[in-house]
Structures are given as structure tokens and as C-alpha cells.
Amino acid sequence: MTNTSSALQDLQARLLARREELAGEVAREQQHPDDLSHEVRDRKEEAQAREQDEVAAAETERDVAELREIDAALARLAAGRYGLCTECGEPIEAARLQVQATAARCMGCQRAAESPTR
């Protein structure tokens, strides 16, 4: 990624906006969980309520994981290490960062990390 001041400021603003959005979603879920078990009247409704609770929990877990990725990207940005692979130190491809602003690894290191032989 071109490390122009304007590009980095735009990226930081994008990351902060997404962080705020996710933090709000997580906070709402924690304040008002969609636990429908108290409304259950039969086994079918119980299964549906359990399924909805599991989906809500998975969504919250996904949001928290994305928040961690955003925080890590913002920390790399603040440290002047944004856009450098955390594994090998080489620059991460600009196209990859455009698609996934929180990417911490270059494609080679990401493939290696996802390899079943690792």
C-alpha cells in the first residue's frame, strides 16, 4: 500500500468507523441477548430458540474477532508497521490491503499459515 499520509488517514478513518460499528453491535448483544428460552412452549420452539441463541453467539464471536483484528491493524498503523507482513517483514500487496485492511500477512505467509501441513 502506498504509505501516503492521506491514504493512511483514510484507512485509519475506515478502520475506526468499522470498529465503532462493531463495538456498538457487541454492546447491544451483551445488553439484550436474544435468549428466547423463557418463551419456549414445545420441543420445536425450544430447538429453534437454541438455534437462534447459537447463531447470535457465533455472530458476537465473529464481531469480537474482527474487533481484535482492527485493533491490531490500528496498532501497526500507529507503530509505522502497517502494510508489512508480521511474519516475514516484507510489504503486503496493496490489492490485498484494499480488500482486507486488517491483513497482517503477505499472501505467501498467509498461505503457509493456512496450510494443513503446518
C-alpha positions in Angstrom: 0.0 0.0 0.0 1.2 3.5 -0.8 2.1 5.0 2.6 1.0 8.5 1.8 -0.3 10.4 4.7 -3.7 10.9 3.1 -4.1 7.2 2.3 -3.1 6.2 5.8 -5.5 8.7 7.3 -8.3 7.4 5.1 -7.5 3.9 6.1 -7.4 4.8 9.8 -10.8 6.5 9.5 -12.2 3.5 7.8 -10.9 1.1 10.5 -12.1 3.4 13.3 -15.6 3.6 11.7 -15.9 -0.1 11.4 -14.6 -0.6 14.9 -17.3 1.8 16.3 -19.9 -0.1 14.3 -18.8 -3.5 15.6 -18.4 -2.3 19.2 -21.9 -1.0 19.2 -23.2 -4.3 17.9 -21.4 -6.3 20.5 -22.5 -3.9 23.3 -26.2 -4.2 22.2 -25.9 -8.0 22.1 -24.4 -8.1 25.6 -27.1 -5.8 27.0 -30.0 -7.5 25.3 -29.2 -11.1 24.4 -31.8 -12.8 22.3 -32.4 -15.6 24.8 -35.8 -16.9 23.9 -35.7 -19.9 26.1 -38.2 -18.4 28.6 -40.8 -18.2 25.8 -40.5 -21.9 24.8 -43.7 -23.8 24.7 -42.7 -27.1 23.0 -39.7 -29.0 21.8 -39.7 -27.5 18.3 -39.8 -24.0 19.7 -37.0 -25.0 22.2 -34.8 -26.2 19.3 -35.5 -23.0 17.3 -34.7 -20.8 20.3 -31.5 -22.8 20.9 -30.5 -22.4 17.3 -31.2 -18.6 17.4 -29.1 -18.3 20.5 -26.2 -20.2 18.9 -26.4 -18.0 15.8 -26.4 -14.9 17.9 -23.4 -16.2 20.0 -21.5 -17.0 16.8 -22.2 -13.5 15.3 -20.9 -11.9 18.5 -17.8 -14.1 18.5 -17.2 -13.1 14.9 -17.6 -9.4 15.7 -15.2 -9.7 18.7 -12.6 -11.4 16.5 -12.9 -8.7 13.8 -12.5 -6.0 16.6 -9.2 -7.7 17.6 -8.0 -7.6 14.0 -8.9 -3.9 13.7 -7.2 -3.1 17.0 -4.1 -4.9 15.8 -4.1 -3.1 12.4 -4.5 0.3 14.2 -1.6 -0.6 16.5 0.6 -1.5 13.5 -0.5 1.8 11.9 0.4 3.8 15.0 3.8 2.0 15.1 4.6 2.6 11.5 4.5 -1.1 10.7 1.2 -1.2 8.8 1.4 -2.9 5.4 4.4 -5.0 6.5 3.9 -8.7 7.0 4.1 -9.7 10.6 5.7 -13.0 9.7 8.5 -12.1 7.1 8.5 -8.3 7.3 8.0 -7.9 3.6 5.4 -5.5 2.2 1.9 -6.8 1.9 0.4 -6.4 -1.6 -1.6 -3.2 -2.0 -4.5 -5.1 -3.6 -4.7 -7.4 -0.5 -4.8 -4.4 1.8 -7.5 -2.8 -0.3 -9.7 -5.9 0.1 -8.8 -6.7 3.7 -7.5 -3.6 5.5 -6.7 -5.7 8.6 -4.4 -8.2 6.8 -1.3 -8.9 8.9 0.5 -11.3 6.5 1.5 -11.2 2.9 -0.1 -13.8 0.6 2.8 -16.2 0.8 2.9 -16.2 4.6 -0.9 -16.4 4.8 -1.0 -19.5 2.6 1.7 -21.1 4.7 -0.3 -20.3 7.9 -3.4 -21.9 6.4 -1.5 -24.9 5.0 -2.7 -28.2 6.6 0.9 -29.3 6.8 1.9 -26.5 9.2 
